[in-house]
């Protein structure tokens, strides 16, 4: 199944939500599953992004739906990258 990397930054609204309800972070993972994808790994990071999530989804349309749904909440700004296993890349280059 395709893997996607979601890079996110909290908005001011997102910071307020996190401060008042830290458990909301894990609830978002359930929301992602209801939209047809699955969070495989999740990290809070220091630097240019607040969170990095590795997400599995059946196709780009599904991850686009996830990105739009999460972004529409106004609590985070997202960037989405599709990831390829190195062996997939090498096979494509052969």
N, CA, C and O of each residue as an XYZ file, in Angstrom:
376
protein
N       0.858     -1.179      0.000
C       0.000      0.000      0.000
C       0.902      1.239      0.000
O       1.925      1.249      0.685
N       0.544      2.275     -0.750
C       1.361      3.492     -0.803
C       1.538      4.153      0.569
O       0.652      4.126      1.424
N       2.716      4.743      0.734
C       3.068      5.440      1.973
C       3.191      6.930      1.668
O       3.724      7.326      0.632
N       2.691      7.738      2.582
C       2.745      9.192      2.449
C       3.311      9.778      3.737
O       3.109      9.240      4.826
N       4.016     10.880      3.592
C       4.544     11.608      4.739
C       3.723     12.891      4.862
O       3.626     13.661      3.906
N       3.142     13.119      6.019
C       2.395     14.357      6.286
C       3.234     15.209      7.228
O       3.536     14.808      8.352
N       3.599     16.376      6.755
C       4.339     17.344      7.558
C       3.340     18.413      7.989
O       2.633     18.971      7.151
N       3.277     18.700      9.270
C       2.267     19.664      9.707
C       2.828     20.671     10.697
O       3.757     20.402     11.458
N       2.215     21.837     10.644
C       2.479     22.922     11.580
C       1.161     23.354     12.195
O       0.166     23.546     11.496
N       1.166     23.503     13.501
C      -0.038     23.960     14.180
C      -0.267     25.446     13.923
O       0.675     26.237     13.877
N      -1.526     25.806     13.758
C      -1.906     27.210     13.719
C      -2.099     27.663     15.172
O      -1.997     26.853     16.093
N      -2.374     28.934     15.371
C      -2.655     29.427     16.727
C      -3.830     28.660     17.329
O      -3.825     28.326     18.514
N      -4.834     28.385     16.503
C      -5.999     27.612     16.973
C      -5.566     26.206     17.377
O      -6.043     25.679     18.382
N      -4.669     25.593     16.604
C      -4.181     24.247     16.909
C      -3.388     24.195     18.203
O      -3.492     23.228     18.957
N      -2.600     25.225     18.466
C      -1.833     25.287     19.710
C      -2.792     25.368     20.895
O      -2.585     24.701     21.909
N      -3.828     26.173     20.772
C      -4.826     26.294     21.851
C      -5.519     24.955     22.094
O      -5.722     24.553     23.240
N      -5.879     24.268     21.012
C      -6.527     22.958     21.136
C      -5.599     21.966     21.818
O      -6.020     21.235     22.714
N      -4.337     21.936     21.398
C      -3.372     21.015     21.995
C      -3.173     21.301     23.479
O      -3.083     20.383     24.295
N      -3.107     22.575     23.811
C      -2.901     22.948     25.215
C      -4.100     22.549     26.081
O      -3.927     22.056     27.196
N      -5.293     22.759     25.573
C      -6.486     22.463     26.375
C      -6.899     20.992     26.310
O      -7.582     20.501     27.210
N      -6.489     20.283     25.249
C      -6.903     18.887     25.094
C      -5.802     18.079     24.397
O      -5.939     17.759     23.216
N      -4.713     17.741     25.103
C      -3.600     17.019     24.482
C      -4.003     15.675     23.863
O      -3.390     15.235     22.890
N      -5.016     15.029     24.414
C      -5.448     13.736     23.880
C      -6.038     13.851     22.478
O      -6.236     12.839     21.806
N      -6.315     15.058     22.038
C      -6.859     15.267     20.693
C      -5.899     14.737     19.629
O      -6.325     14.317     18.553
N      -4.602     14.759     19.936
C      -3.611     14.248     18.976
C      -3.913     12.812     18.572
O      -3.887     12.483     17.386
N      -4.196     11.965     19.531
C      -4.480     10.563     19.222
C      -5.855     10.400     18.588
O      -6.058      9.488     17.786
N      -6.787     11.254     18.929
C      -8.126     11.182     18.328
C      -8.060     11.477     16.831
O      -8.849     10.933     16.059
N      -7.128     12.332     16.417
C      -6.982     12.646     14.995
C      -6.620     11.383     14.213
O      -7.055     11.217     13.073
N      -5.825     10.487     14.818
C      -5.471      9.244     14.135
C      -6.710      8.415     13.805
O      -6.780      7.794     12.744
N      -7.673      8.405     14.698
C      -8.935      7.694     14.428
C      -9.697      8.369     13.300
O     -10.308      7.698     12.468
N      -9.660      9.699     13.271
C     -10.303     10.436     12.181
C      -9.672     10.058     10.840
O     -10.373      9.874      9.845
N      -8.345      9.944     10.824
C      -7.628      9.565      9.605
C      -8.083      8.181      9.143
O      -8.291      7.959      7.950
N      -8.237      7.259     10.079
C      -8.698      5.905      9.727
C     -10.108      5.926      9.157
O     -10.413      5.186      8.222
N     -10.966      6.766      9.713
C     -12.335      6.870      9.193
C     -12.357      7.423      7.772
O     -13.314      7.201      7.031
N     -11.306      8.141      7.394
C     -11.202      8.698      6.045
C     -10.520      7.725      5.076
O     -10.351      8.043      3.899
N     -10.126      6.540      5.565
C      -9.597      5.499      4.691
C      -8.098      5.324      4.690
O      -7.572      4.609      3.837
N      -7.378      5.958      5.624
C      -5.925      5.832      5.709
C      -5.562      5.343      7.111
O      -6.429      5.192      7.971
N      -4.268      5.097      7.328
C      -3.827      4.620      8.636
C      -2.497      5.270      8.996
O      -1.557      5.255      8.201
N      -2.419      5.840     10.194
C      -1.175      6.431     10.689
C      -0.284      5.293     11.182
O      -0.649      4.560     12.102
N       0.886      5.154     10.562
C       1.832      4.118     10.948
C       2.817      4.607     12.000
O       3.169      3.867     12.919
N       3.261      5.855     11.866
C       4.206      6.462     12.798
C       3.856      7.936     12.955
O       3.336      8.575     12.041
N       4.158      8.453     14.139
C       3.840      9.855     14.403
C       4.881     10.416     15.361
O       5.161      9.832     16.408
N       5.451     11.560     14.984
C       6.444     12.207     15.838
C       6.119     13.685     15.995
O       5.671     14.337     15.052
N       6.345     14.202     17.184
C       6.373     15.645     17.413
C       7.831     16.041     17.188
O       8.740     15.358     17.660
N       8.056     17.135     16.475
C       9.425     17.509     16.128
C       9.709     18.964     16.484
O       8.803     19.790     16.603
N      10.971     19.241     16.645
C      11.442     20.606     16.837
C      12.062     21.032     15.519
O      12.768     20.249     14.883
N      11.811     22.240     15.110
C      12.347     22.702     13.832
C      11.236     23.248     12.957
O      10.261     23.801     13.466
N      11.369     23.099     11.644
C      10.413     23.734     10.740
C       9.012     23.117     10.750
O       8.063     23.751     10.290
N       8.865     21.887     11.268
C       7.549     21.248     11.343
C       7.265     20.832     12.778
O       8.175     20.462     13.520
N       5.997     20.897     13.160
C       5.599     20.498     14.511
C       5.390     18.991     14.623
O       5.657     18.396     15.667
N       4.905     18.372     13.531
C       4.628     16.939     13.540
C       4.990     16.327     12.195
O       4.852     16.952     11.144
N       5.459     15.080     12.262
C       5.685     14.284     11.061
C       4.916     12.980     11.252
O       5.079     12.288     12.256
N       4.080     12.662     10.276
C       3.296     11.432     10.317
C       3.586     10.605      9.079
O       3.637     11.129      7.966
N       3.775      9.308      9.280
C       3.891      8.366      8.176
C       2.535      7.679      8.079
O       2.069      7.045      9.026
N       1.914      7.822      6.909
C       0.539      7.369      6.735
C       0.458      6.424      5.541
O       1.078      6.655      4.503
N      -0.309      5.369      5.706
C      -0.575      4.414      4.633
C      -1.975      4.699      4.098
O      -2.925      4.848      4.867
N      -2.092      4.772      2.775
C      -3.394      5.021      2.144
C      -3.438      4.258      0.825
O      -2.395      4.053      0.204
N      -4.608      3.839      0.389
C      -4.696      3.049     -0.834
C      -4.311      3.809     -2.099
O      -3.895      3.203     -3.087
N      -4.451      5.151     -2.071
C      -4.150      5.923     -3.276
C      -4.045      7.409     -2.931
O      -4.344      7.835     -1.816
N      -3.611      8.176     -3.922
C      -3.425      9.621     -3.722
C      -4.745     10.327     -3.434
O      -4.774     11.299     -2.678
N      -5.833      9.852     -4.025
C      -7.129     10.493     -3.777
C      -7.520     10.389     -2.302
O      -8.075     11.330     -1.735
N      -7.229      9.249     -1.688
C      -7.558      9.069     -0.269
C      -6.737     10.005      0.597
O      -7.275     10.637      1.506
N      -5.435     10.104      0.329
C      -4.601     10.977      1.149
C      -4.948     12.442      0.898
O      -4.812     13.273      1.796
N      -5.391     12.762     -0.306
C      -5.849     14.128     -0.577
C      -7.085     14.436      0.267
O      -7.214     15.532      0.812
N      -7.994     13.460      0.370
C      -9.196     13.643      1.199
C      -8.801     13.864      2.658
O      -9.373     14.716      3.337
N      -7.817     13.091      3.141
C      -7.338     13.244      4.517
C      -6.743     14.637      4.712
O      -7.065     15.323      5.682
N      -5.883     15.050      3.799
C      -5.225     16.356      3.917
C      -6.221     17.502      3.913
O      -6.105     18.434      4.708
N      -7.189     17.436      3.029
C      -8.194     18.505      2.953
C      -9.054     18.514      4.212
O      -9.329     19.575      4.771
N      -9.478     17.334      4.658
C     -10.333     17.262      5.850
C      -9.611     17.799      7.080
O     -10.193     18.550      7.862
N      -8.343     17.420      7.256
C      -7.601     17.905      8.417
C      -7.291     19.396      8.292
O      -7.402     20.140      9.267
N      -6.907     19.826      7.103
C      -6.603     21.240      6.891
C      -7.817     22.138      7.067
O      -7.694     23.275      7.522
N      -8.988     21.628      6.707
C     -10.215     22.425      6.807
C     -10.597     22.745      8.249
O     -11.384     23.658      8.498
N     -10.054     22.011      9.175
C     -10.360     22.264     10.589
C      -9.728     23.558     11.085
O     -10.178     24.136     12.075
N      -8.685     24.010     10.395
C      -8.039     25.259     10.770
C      -7.025     25.141     11.884
O      -6.503     26.155     12.346
N      -6.728     23.917     12.333
C      -5.787     23.766     13.439
C      -4.370     23.446     12.990
O      -3.438     23.498     13.792
N      -4.198     23.113     11.707
C      -2.861     22.794     11.203
C      -2.770     23.093      9.711
O      -3.764     23.067      8.986
N      -1.551     23.376      9.284
C      -1.249     23.502      7.859
C      -0.422     22.279      7.495
O       0.529     21.934      8.197
N      -0.788     21.621      6.391
C      -0.175     20.343      6.033
C       0.575     20.402      4.716
O       0.209     21.140      3.801
N       1.625     19.612      4.641
C       2.300     19.318      3.381
C       2.332     17.805      3.262
O       2.629     17.113      4.236
N       2.031     17.289      2.087
C       1.965     15.847      1.883
C       2.981     15.424      0.837
O       3.084     16.027     -0.231
N       3.731     14.378      1.159
C       4.721     13.824      0.251
C       4.424     12.345      0.045
O       4.081     11.650      1.001
N       4.547     11.849     -1.188
C       4.430     10.412     -1.404
C       5.818      9.809     -1.270
O       6.784     10.354     -1.803
N       5.926      8.703     -0.573
C       7.210      8.049     -0.341
C       7.287      6.742     -1.121
O       6.297      6.025     -1.264
N       8.481      6.450     -1.621
C       8.743      5.183     -2.299
C       9.802      4.420     -1.513
O      10.790      5.001     -1.064
N       9.595      3.123     -1.350
C      10.645      2.274     -0.793
C      11.820      2.322     -1.764
O      11.624      2.456     -2.971
N      13.019      2.216     -1.250
C      14.193      2.263     -2.102
C      14.145      1.167     -3.170
O      14.517      1.408     -4.318
N      13.690     -0.030     -2.800
C      13.587     -1.118     -3.784
C      12.600     -0.793     -4.887
O      12.805     -1.188     -6.035
N      11.521     -0.071     -4.557
C      10.573      0.371     -5.590
C      11.242      1.325     -6.570
O      11.060      1.224     -7.783
N      12.013      2.242     -6.023
C      12.722      3.195     -6.868
C      13.713      2.475     -7.786
O      13.773      2.743     -8.986
N      14.489      1.556     -7.201
C      15.471      0.825     -7.992
C      14.807     -0.001     -9.082
O      15.323     -0.077    -10.197
N      13.671     -0.621     -8.781
C      12.946     -1.398     -9.785
C      12.448     -0.499    -10.910
O      12.464     -0.888    -12.078
N      12.009      0.698    -10.554
C      11.521      1.630    -11.576
C      12.650      2.123    -12.466
O      12.423      2.468    -13.626
N      13.870      2.160    -11.929
C      15.019      2.617    -12.687
C      15.635      1.526    -13.556
O      16.432      1.814    -14.450
N      15.267      0.283    -13.295
C      15.839     -0.849    -14.074
C      15.208     -0.990    -15.420
O      15.575     -1.883    -16.184
